[in-house]
């Protein structure tokens, strides 16, 4: 691509252009295993899996899936936390050319049903505690086979370790039944497949669900090319990190695009050790940090805030950390200052979306960072700021407009959604829906969201989805949801409700009703009852006015 102003911000050693390797991520796993077969790939609470063992298990599981009829192009649902089976399953699907359909295990039944139906999943690989819920969807979706995974299959003996005991206690036995298979049993005596299908960079590798202005989840198609390009861009940016030598703390879930790219795929591609965190509480993060001394730390603002407020934080040694990454939501200056003062490790903020395979802009690693900025476009990535009205007029530096991104990591489509694809991806440019501006050095600043998405603890929450649940309550006449600032989560959900005449309800009743129908992070934390809500002349509730009212309250 042509020279851009932000290339001047690149640190020496970071190229503006990359000669991309035509290597799939499964091939990268083979390479990492060939280089150092005994090097630790994964650690789960003390249980270590070497690269040689990981590759062997991936191959055997690919053979088992093939034996169950999974073939190239098939969509396979993954409902798993950060445990070895998640990595094994994902890379086995990469080998077969099948598609890993990532699902948040915290989805409610209706959310899971939508995603499984929308993605045409017939086989699901699932943690045991979620299996009953998936089995209940067999009549409502195309699900035919369910593979059961147990955390304790990869846990060491507890030996008094409270965290291991806690994870072991989550075990659930699943009764033998037609169409249900045990992960361990499938591996027994299963050789590697004798032949491999041809997998190209254009083939889909994963579906990662995201929402839109309507709040309806869409499957972002992440190709093998997108996945490979993203980790190669990551390597170019973190220019002084060494293949086979770093240790990543896997706080970000692998079903999320940031965990998928920044941790799992990046770690495998570089031959690094990935320290798995199935339940990322501050207690566990500090314990694993002390035990395994990760050199790279990635998370979201809520994680950094939670750690800073933990009683053991000040007594924990952090001097082995080379650098920290943060994304998903803005990080407060006070948090950055407090963290860097205590750990001596710089937090580098970045910006990306599911549609960009997690990476678009990055504050320069070992270079000049700007507070409030999400950095500059990474190598082989272009960025434009255009007017919101037409989306065609390029705006001058310093003027805010819609952010457009182009690069090899950008998706080409949403699955089975040509309308959304045509609206969002035009001539190779991704229309992000975010509002921002580029300064005189090419640093990107995000000032608002075109979409009304609420980002709480790194999770996207779509107001209309929450509002539709509120409208199901028999006492609710009118409802509107907004995000309000929260010192811990970044944003949190507040609902404004007008009750039907003669139909009483309390804040607790409304919240409890939502808890039954929404994932916990989407449930409103506050409910304000009003006699009316501001509306346009056509009866549309004016969300903007409610936001302005809340902002005015904060300034008092």
C-alpha positions as a printed Julia matrix, in Angstrom:
556×3 Matrix{Float64}:
   0.0     0.0    0.0
   1.02    3.63  -0.42
   2.91    5.54   2.25
   0.65    6.89   5.0
   1.26    9.58   7.6
   1.0     7.08  10.47
   3.94    5.06   9.15
   6.15    7.76  10.69
   4.95    6.61  14.11
   6.19    3.05  13.52
   9.09    2.04  15.74
  12.32    0.98  14.04
  11.99   -2.7   13.28
   8.27   -2.53  12.41
   7.69   -2.73   8.64
   4.96   -0.8    6.85
   4.65   -3.72   4.4
   4.62   -7.45   5.14
   5.43  -10.35   2.85
   2.75  -12.66   4.19
   3.46  -16.37   4.5
   0.82  -18.48   2.81
   0.56  -20.68   5.88
  -2.64  -21.8    7.59
  -2.74  -21.9   11.37
  -2.8   -25.69  11.4
   0.46  -25.61   9.41
   1.8   -23.14  11.97
   1.01  -25.65  14.73
   2.92  -28.31  12.79
   5.88  -25.97  12.49
   5.87  -25.06  16.19
   5.72  -28.76  17.13
   8.54  -29.64  14.74
  10.79  -26.91  16.12
  10.29  -27.68  19.8
   8.1   -30.78  20.35
   8.8   -30.83  24.09
   8.16  -27.14  24.63
   5.04  -26.42  26.69
   2.14  -25.22  24.58
  -0.64  -25.13  27.19
  -0.81  -25.03  30.98
  -4.04  -25.68  32.87
  -3.58  -25.19  36.6
  -0.28  -27.11  36.55
  -1.12  -29.69  33.85
   1.22  -29.06  30.92
   0.63  -30.03  27.3
   3.68  -29.98  25.03
   3.56  -28.94  21.39
   4.22  -32.53  20.37
   1.32  -33.79  22.48
  -0.94  -30.99  21.28
  -0.32  -31.76  17.6
  -0.81  -35.49  18.15
  -4.09  -34.91  20.0
  -5.32  -32.44  17.37
  -4.65  -35.01  14.64
  -6.39  -37.8   16.54
  -9.4   -35.62  17.3
  -9.58  -34.58  13.65
  -9.71  -38.28  12.78
 -12.47  -38.83  15.36
 -14.52  -35.94  13.97
 -14.03  -37.28  10.46
 -15.29  -40.64  11.67
 -18.44  -38.91  12.92
 -19.0   -37.49   9.46
 -17.57  -33.99   9.92
 -16.08  -32.82   6.63
 -14.73  -29.73   4.96
 -17.2   -26.84   5.11
 -19.28  -28.31   7.95
 -20.09  -25.96  10.83
 -19.26  -27.25  14.32
 -20.38  -25.37  17.42
 -17.89  -24.83  20.24
 -19.36  -24.09  23.67
 -16.21  -24.16  25.78
 -14.16  -21.97  28.13
 -10.37  -21.66  27.92
  -9.43  -25.3   28.44
  -7.18  -27.57  26.33
 -10.17  -29.1   24.52
 -11.04  -25.67  23.11
  -7.64  -25.38  21.43
  -7.63  -29.02  20.34
 -11.11  -28.8   18.83
 -10.43  -25.52  17.02
  -7.24  -26.77  15.39
  -8.75  -30.15  14.53
 -11.48  -28.27  12.66
  -8.82  -26.13  10.96
  -7.14  -29.35   9.79
 -10.39  -30.76   8.38
 -11.39  -27.49   6.73
 -14.53  -27.42   8.88
 -15.71  -24.19  10.52
 -15.35  -23.48  14.24
 -18.54  -21.69  15.31
 -17.61  -19.84  18.5
 -20.28  -19.49  21.18
 -20.21  -17.78  24.55
 -21.2   -20.45  27.11
 -23.08  -17.71  29.0
 -25.65  -17.35  26.23
 -29.21  -18.0   27.3
 -31.16  -20.8   25.63
 -32.81  -18.41  23.16
 -29.49  -16.78  22.25
 -27.81  -20.15  21.78
 -30.72  -21.43  19.73
 -30.49  -18.45  17.39
 -26.75  -18.87  16.8
 -26.85  -22.64  16.31
 -29.76  -22.39  13.86
 -28.3   -19.43  12.02
 -24.91  -21.13  11.55
 -26.31  -24.53  10.45
 -24.45  -26.37  13.22
 -25.05  -30.14  13.32
 -22.27  -31.12  15.73
 -21.52  -29.33  19.01
 -18.47  -29.7   21.26
 -19.51  -28.68  24.71
 -18.4   -28.45  28.35
 -20.32  -30.98  30.43
 -22.23  -28.44  32.54
 -23.75  -26.92  29.38
 -24.64  -30.21  27.69
 -28.21  -30.49  29.09
 -29.03  -27.08  27.64
 -27.62  -28.01  24.23
 -29.48  -31.33  24.23
 -32.72  -29.46  24.91
 -32.18  -27.59  21.62
 -31.88  -30.69  19.43
 -35.5   -30.5   18.38
 -35.3   -26.77  17.66
 -32.0   -26.74  15.76
 -30.13  -29.0   13.36
 -27.97  -30.41  16.2
 -27.47  -34.16  15.77
 -24.29  -34.92  17.71
 -22.87  -33.54  20.96
 -19.31  -34.18  22.16
 -18.86  -33.84  25.91
 -15.71  -32.31  27.41
 -14.75  -32.37  31.1
 -12.42  -29.86  32.76
 -11.03  -32.51  35.09
  -9.74  -34.54  32.11
  -6.84  -32.07  31.93
  -6.51  -31.1   35.59
  -3.64  -32.34  37.77
  -4.23  -33.95  41.17
  -5.44  -31.23  43.5
  -2.91  -31.82  46.32
  -4.78  -29.27  48.36
  -4.89  -26.68  45.55
  -8.14  -24.78  46.15
  -8.42  -23.59  42.55
  -8.0   -27.1   41.14
 -10.55  -28.42  43.62
 -12.99  -25.68  42.6
 -12.67  -26.54  38.9
 -12.89  -30.28  39.58
 -16.16  -29.74  41.43
 -17.75  -28.42  38.22
 -17.7   -31.94  36.75
 -21.04  -33.3   35.51
 -21.56  -36.89  34.35
 -23.67  -37.17  31.2
 -25.76  -40.31  30.78
 -24.93  -42.4   27.68
 -27.46  -41.74  24.91
 -27.74  -41.71  21.15
 -25.76  -38.94  19.5
 -23.73  -38.07  22.61
 -20.0   -38.84  22.67
 -17.26  -38.41  25.26
 -14.2   -36.46  24.11
 -11.77  -38.85  25.81
 -13.47  -41.94  24.44
 -13.31  -40.59  20.89
  -9.55  -40.13  21.2
  -8.9   -43.68  22.35
  -7.14  -45.61  19.63
  -7.97  -43.01  17.01
  -5.05  -42.52  14.58
  -4.31  -39.35  12.65
  -6.33  -39.04   9.42
  -4.47  -40.52   6.47
  -5.2   -37.62   4.14
  -5.89  -33.91   4.43
  -8.42  -31.87   2.45
  -7.0   -28.89   0.64
  -7.64  -25.8    2.76
  -7.2   -22.42   1.07
  -6.87  -18.93   2.51
 -10.36  -18.12   1.18
 -12.0   -20.98   3.09
 -13.83  -20.06   6.3
 -11.99  -20.96   9.51
 -14.38  -19.62  12.15
 -17.67  -17.84  12.72
 -17.61  -15.25  15.49
 -20.93  -13.72  16.4
 -21.43  -10.01  16.67
 -24.46   -7.74  16.62
 -25.6    -4.78  14.62
 -27.89   -1.79  14.8
 -30.86   -4.12  15.15
 -29.28   -6.14  17.95
 -29.67   -9.36  15.95
 -26.49  -11.45  16.12
 -24.63  -11.98  12.86
 -21.92  -14.53  12.12
 -18.71  -12.83  11.01
 -16.93  -15.18   8.6
 -13.25  -15.29   9.56
 -11.28  -16.98   6.79
  -8.02  -18.89   7.09
  -6.43  -15.94   5.3
  -7.85  -13.45   7.82
  -6.65  -15.59  10.72
  -3.14  -16.05   9.33
  -2.72  -12.41   8.32
  -3.78  -11.16  11.75
  -1.16  -13.17  13.66
   1.54  -12.15  11.18
   0.58   -8.5   11.66
   0.7    -9.05  15.41
   4.2   -10.5   15.13
   5.4    -7.55  13.06
   4.06   -5.08  15.62
   5.56   -6.83  18.68
   8.9    -6.78  16.9
  11.12   -7.66  19.87
   9.21  -10.73  21.07
  10.85  -14.08  20.35
   9.36  -17.23  18.82
   9.17  -20.02  21.38
  10.16  -17.82  24.33
   7.12  -15.86  25.56
   4.36  -16.87  27.98
   0.82  -15.58  27.42
  -1.78  -15.37  30.17
  -5.05  -16.39  28.48
  -7.51  -14.17  30.32
  -9.49  -13.31  27.19
 -11.92  -16.09  26.2
 -11.09  -17.87  22.96
 -14.71  -17.66  21.77
 -14.19  -13.86  21.66
 -12.31  -12.51  18.66
  -9.59  -10.99  20.87
  -8.9   -14.28  22.61
  -9.16  -16.15  19.31
  -6.51  -13.99  17.58
  -4.39  -12.29  20.23
  -3.97  -15.26  22.54
  -4.81  -18.66  21.04
  -3.77  -18.24  17.41
  -0.97  -15.81  18.13
   0.45  -18.13  20.77
   0.33  -21.21  18.56
   1.79  -19.34  15.57
   4.73  -18.1   17.65
   5.3   -21.36  19.56
   4.61  -19.62  22.87
   3.29  -21.07  26.12
  -0.37  -20.27  26.75
  -1.41  -20.2   30.42
  -5.1   -21.11  30.34
  -7.53  -19.24  32.58
 -10.97  -20.93  32.52
 -12.46  -18.53  35.1
 -10.65  -15.18  35.05
 -11.25  -13.86  38.57
  -8.66  -11.53  40.15
  -7.74  -14.29  42.65
  -6.94  -16.8   39.91
  -5.17  -14.27  37.68
  -2.83  -13.25  40.52
  -2.23  -16.87  41.52
  -1.35  -17.92  37.96
   0.78  -14.84  37.44
   2.85  -15.67  40.51
   3.18  -19.34  39.51
   3.92  -19.09  35.79
   5.36  -15.59  35.31
   3.72  -14.6   32.0
   5.79  -12.22  29.9
   2.79  -10.8   28.02
  -0.44   -9.72  29.61
  -3.66   -8.97  27.73
  -7.06   -7.99  29.0
  -9.87   -5.48  29.19
 -10.18   -2.45  31.48
 -12.3    -4.26  34.06
  -9.54   -6.83  34.55
  -6.91   -4.18  35.22
  -9.24   -2.34  37.61
 -10.11   -5.56  39.45
  -6.44   -6.46  39.86
  -5.45   -3.0   41.07
  -8.13   -3.21  43.76
  -7.15   -6.72  44.88
  -5.54   -6.92  48.34
  -2.65   -9.05  47.0
  -1.84   -6.77  44.06
   0.76   -4.64  45.81
   2.65   -7.66  47.14
   2.68   -9.51  43.8
   5.82   -9.34  41.67
   5.23   -8.12  38.11
   8.79   -7.4   36.99
   8.84  -10.3   34.49
   6.05   -8.78  32.36
   7.41   -7.23  29.15
   4.2    -5.45  28.22
   0.44   -5.31  28.59
  -2.32   -4.98  26.02
  -5.81   -3.6   26.51
  -8.8    -3.41  24.21
 -12.6    -3.69  23.95
 -13.23   -0.42  25.83
 -11.37    2.8   26.71
  -8.94    2.62  29.62
  -9.05    5.48  32.12
  -5.89    7.53  32.59
  -5.93    6.83  36.35
  -5.94    3.09  35.68
  -3.04    3.3   33.22
  -1.01    5.46  35.62
  -1.65    3.25  38.65
  -0.85    0.05  36.73
   2.36    1.3   35.18
   3.54    2.78  38.48
   3.08   -0.55  40.27
   4.25   -2.98  37.58
   6.69   -0.9   35.5
   4.97   -2.44  32.47
   3.37   -0.21  29.83
  -0.23   -0.79  28.82
  -0.65   -0.51  25.05
  -4.21    0.12  23.88
  -5.5    -1.25  20.6
  -8.67   -1.21  18.53
 -10.31   -3.93  16.53
 -13.61   -5.6   15.81
 -14.8    -9.12  15.07
 -14.89   -8.0   11.45
 -11.15   -7.13  11.57
 -10.16  -10.39  13.27
  -9.47   -8.27  16.4
  -6.78   -6.0   14.91
  -7.03   -2.62  13.2
  -5.01   -0.02  15.13
  -2.41   -0.3   17.86
  -0.45    2.17  19.95
   3.21    1.71  18.97
   4.9    -1.09  20.9
   7.99    0.43  22.57
   7.06    3.71  20.87
   5.02    6.84  21.35
   1.61    6.24  22.88
  -1.08    8.86  23.27
  -3.55    8.8   26.12
  -7.07    8.52  24.75
  -5.89    7.21  21.39
  -6.21    3.64  20.15
  -3.02    4.08  18.16
  -2.24    3.94  14.46
  -3.23    1.44  11.76
  -1.03   -1.67  11.84
   1.06   -2.82   8.84
  -0.88   -3.44   5.61
  -3.93   -1.72   7.12
  -5.53    1.4    5.7
  -7.9     3.78   7.47
 -10.23    6.54   6.32
 -12.57    8.93   8.1
 -15.69    9.71   6.06
 -18.84   11.74   6.54
 -21.59    9.91   8.4
 -24.35   10.99   6.02
 -23.11    9.53   2.72
 -20.05    7.52   3.77
 -18.24    8.68   0.64
 -16.64   12.03   1.51
 -13.18   11.82   3.12
 -12.82   14.23   6.03
  -9.7    16.25   6.94
  -7.44   15.47   9.89
  -9.02   16.31  13.21
 -12.61   16.11  11.95
 -14.74   13.3   13.3
 -16.58   10.91  11.04
 -17.17    7.2   10.5
 -14.06    5.03  10.73
 -13.35    2.8    7.71
 -10.77    0.0    7.77
  -9.23   -2.05   4.96
  -6.68   -4.86   5.2
  -6.09   -8.6    4.79
  -7.56   -9.23   8.25
 -10.94   -7.74   7.31
 -13.81  -10.19   6.77
 -15.47  -10.41   3.41
 -18.92  -11.32   4.62
 -21.47  -12.16   7.25
 -22.79  -15.71   6.94
 -26.07  -15.91   5.02
 -26.61  -12.17   5.37
 -25.99  -10.43   2.05
 -27.87   -7.29   3.1
 -25.66   -6.68   6.15
 -22.58   -7.57   4.11
 -23.45   -5.04   1.4
 -24.16   -2.35   4.0
 -20.99   -2.89   6.04
 -18.35   -3.93   3.49
 -18.08   -1.74   0.42
 -15.24   -2.01  -2.11
 -13.17   -3.84   0.5
 -13.68   -1.11   3.13
 -15.24   -2.04   6.46
 -17.7     0.59   7.68
 -17.17    0.16  11.41
 -20.08    2.24  12.69
 -17.66    3.93  15.1
 -17.04    7.66  15.04
 -13.51    8.97  15.35
 -10.8    11.19  13.92
  -7.13   10.99  12.93
  -4.77   13.58  14.38
  -1.83   15.19  12.59
   0.37   12.13  13.18
  -2.22    9.58  12.11
  -3.24    8.46  15.61
  -6.88    7.39  15.82
  -9.21    8.74  18.51
 -12.66    7.21  18.96
 -15.18    9.79  20.17
 -18.54    8.08  19.85
 -20.43    5.16  18.38
 -22.69    5.36  15.41
 -24.34    2.26  16.73
 -25.8     2.42  20.21
 -23.8    -0.56  21.37
 -23.03   -0.68  25.08
 -19.61   -2.15  25.93
 -19.53   -3.56  29.46
 -16.42   -5.43  30.61
 -15.47   -5.96  26.97
 -18.81   -7.5   25.98
 -21.05   -5.91  23.36
 -24.64   -5.36  24.54
 -27.26   -4.28  22.03
 -29.99   -2.07  23.55
 -32.79   -3.32  21.33
 -32.16   -6.92  22.44
 -32.56   -5.91  26.09
 -35.57   -3.75  25.28
 -37.31   -6.64  23.54
 -37.02   -8.65  26.75
 -38.33   -5.74  28.81
 -41.36   -5.51  26.54
 -42.14   -9.14  27.34
 -42.85   -8.15  30.95
 -46.61   -7.81  31.35
 -46.34   -4.5   33.27
 -44.05   -2.7   30.8
 -45.6    -0.22  28.41
 -42.51    1.59  27.16
 -38.79    0.88  27.57
 -35.43    2.25  26.52
 -31.93    1.07  27.41
 -28.7     3.06  27.41
 -25.15    2.6   28.6
 -23.94    4.77  31.45
 -20.36    5.16  32.72
 -19.21    2.57  35.22
 -15.83    2.78  36.96
 -15.37   -1.0   36.85
 -17.12   -2.28  33.71
 -16.5     0.76  31.52
 -20.21    0.99  30.88
 -23.21   -0.63  32.49
 -26.83   -1.06  31.44
 -29.57    1.26  32.63
 -33.22    0.79  31.67
 -35.91    3.47  31.57
 -39.39    2.03  31.94
 -42.95    3.35  31.73
 -45.4     0.98  33.39
 -48.9     0.22  32.17
 -51.61    1.94  34.14
 -52.61   -0.11  37.16
 -49.7    -2.58  36.67
 -47.14   -2.19  39.47
 -43.57   -3.5   39.32
 -40.38   -2.93  41.29
 -36.81   -2.51  40.09
 -35.94   -5.92  41.53
 -38.84   -7.59  39.71
 -37.77   -6.12  36.37
 -34.13   -7.14  36.87
 -35.07  -10.66  38.0
 -37.31  -11.01  34.91
 -34.39  -10.05  32.65
 -32.07  -12.49  34.4
 -34.26  -15.36  33.18
 -33.98  -14.32  29.55
 -30.6   -12.65  29.11
 -26.96  -13.5   29.7
 -25.91  -12.04  33.02
 -23.74   -9.29  31.52
 -26.69   -7.95  29.51
 -29.07   -7.6   32.47
 -29.82   -3.97  33.47
 -28.13   -2.98  36.7
 -30.5    -0.04  37.23
 -34.13    0.62  36.34
 -35.63    4.1   36.41
 -39.4     4.31  36.3
 -40.94    7.3   34.52
 -44.39    8.47  33.57
 -43.2     9.09  30.01
 -40.11    8.92  27.8
 -38.95   11.55  25.29
 -40.23   10.72  21.82
 -39.97   12.05  18.29
 -42.98   13.27  16.37
 -43.42    9.78  14.96
 -43.36    8.13  18.38
 -39.76    6.88  18.4
 -38.13    6.97  21.83
 -35.22    9.4   21.77
 -32.35    7.44  23.26
 -30.04   10.39  22.64
 -32.05   12.63  24.98
 -31.87   10.08  27.79
 -28.11    9.83  27.33
 -27.8    13.62  27.47
 -29.85   13.73  30.67
 -27.59   11.14  32.3
 -24.47   13.01  31.19
 -25.89   16.23  32.68
 -26.45   14.45  36.02
 -22.81   13.33  36.08
 -21.57   16.9   35.58
 -23.45   18.17  38.65
